[in-house]
Amino acid sequence: MMKNVPFFNYPHLFKSHEEDFVRIFKDVGYRGAYILQKDLRDFEENLAKFAGTKYAVGLANGTDAIWIALMAAGIGKGDEVIFASHTYIATAASIHFVGAIPVPADCKEDHMIDPDSVRKLITPKTKAILPTQVNGRCCDMDELMKIAREFNLIILEDAAQGLGAKFKGNGVGTFDKGGTISFYPAKNLGSFGDAGGFVTNDKDMYEKVMLYRDHGRNDDGVFVMWGFNSRLDNLQAAILDFKLTFYSKEIERRREIAQMYQDRLGQLPQLKLPPAPNSNPDYYDVYQNYEIEAFKRDELKQHLKDNGVGTLIQWSGQPVHSITSLGFTGVGLPYTEEMFTKCLMIPMNTALTNDDVEYVCEQIVNFYN
Ligand SMILES: *Cc1c(COP(=O)(O)O)cnc(C)c1O
């Protein structure tokens, strides 16, 4: 029997805890607490605790978080910033909009930025590495920190997809200047609209990001520098603070689904799956996405669609360095280029039942048979 398994179930986001959300809407509404209120401060405190960082700041969205953090780190005109081409355009755009030059790097087998590629791209103008903690996995930060120390670079993590992911027991955002988070609805910790954050152990970064997000205004209401408005809405913060209380359980469910995919699809020679949970003790992955590489990718995608299963090719199928309209050359990153002829994301979210996951696997197995 045909089933409908959408890639992401947006109404489920609300329906899953409808009564709690309505209670929170009412509570915030009756208090008239919309901007920079207690719910935001509570969420920031709890977010820092969860991330294992000293500080957390709520921001308007994950893109703002990147360019504000870059500015706070002093990255600007003429600086070069190396980032993974396998990322959202927002990473590169943030570098562009602080006046710096985005330099795309290749990725490797686990789809994370390739430290060897980073090394080759370093010039005297390089100031920072901006790795993306893509698909809910944290990069091998030992390698990147080693390069950063050797060439006196800073590291800022695009952890839009990585909240809760760890490398050798340390969470995203803890490694150097901090990590930027997105709470876009389809992200692991999704809000009901645009929302973002920044987590860091760096006091100076924290203080600057706090100032940038509220017009350069300090706690006494004094304007101490130029700033903008990139505040996280208090209502979104209240929602997110509630969702954070069961976020660890949701991550565990994602890891369970990843293991199911591994068990049912791991033997297919036509597929390359993401690293399985517990396959390497250095990594704790939170599976924002489940991105496979597939033989006859486009035909598989069509077959799944015909059988009611939604899939997505990340970044509309375009790694950043292939976007020639923005001045990139489109070539020179072999792994990424090859990978983008094969990569496909299959459903990975907490609305999925075990039956849904079984069904998806069945359709994939059928296709290759
Ligand atoms: C989602 C995402 C962003 C942007 O976050 P928004 O909240 O949508 O602005 C940036 N980088 C990566 C890797 C993302 O996945």
The ligand as an SDF file (V2000), in Angstrom:
LIG
                    3D

 15 15  0  0  0  0  0  0  0  0999 V2000
   19.8050   27.1560    7.8710 C   0  0  0  0  0  0  0  0  0  0  0  0
   21.2170   27.5130    7.6440 C   0  0  0  0  0  0  0  0  0  0  0  0
   21.6890   28.8390    7.7230 C   0  0  0  0  0  0  0  0  0  0  0  0
   20.7700   30.0190    7.8100 C   0  0  0  0  0  0  0  0  0  0  0  0
   19.9460   30.0550    8.8980 O   0  0  0  0  0  0  0  0  0  0  0  0
   18.6190   30.9650    8.8400 P   0  0  0  0  0  0  0  0  0  0  0  0
   18.0780   30.8740   10.2190 O   0  0  0  0  0  0  0  0  0  0  0  0
   17.7140   30.3770    7.8050 O   0  0  0  0  0  0  0  0  0  0  0  0
   19.0390   32.3440    8.4740 O   0  0  0  0  0  0  0  0  0  0  0  0
   23.0410   29.0550    7.6120 C   0  0  0  0  0  0  0  0  0  0  0  0
   23.9080   28.0530    7.4310 N   0  0  0  0  0  0  0  0  0  0  0  0
   23.5110   26.7830    7.3470 C   0  0  0  0  0  0  0  0  0  0  0  0
   24.5290   25.7010    7.1940 C   0  0  0  0  0  0  0  0  0  0  0  0
   22.1590   26.4630    7.4310 C   0  0  0  0  0  0  0  0  0  0  0  0
   21.7710   25.1860    7.3150 O   0  0  0  0  0  0  0  0  0  0  0  0
  1  2  1  0
  2  3  1  0
  2 14  2  0
  3  4  1  0
  3 10  2  0
  4  5  1  0
  5  6  1  0
  6  7  2  0
  6  8  1  0
  6  9  1  0
 10 11  1  0
 11 12  2  0
 12 13  1  0
 12 14  1  0
 14 15  1  0
M  END
$$$$
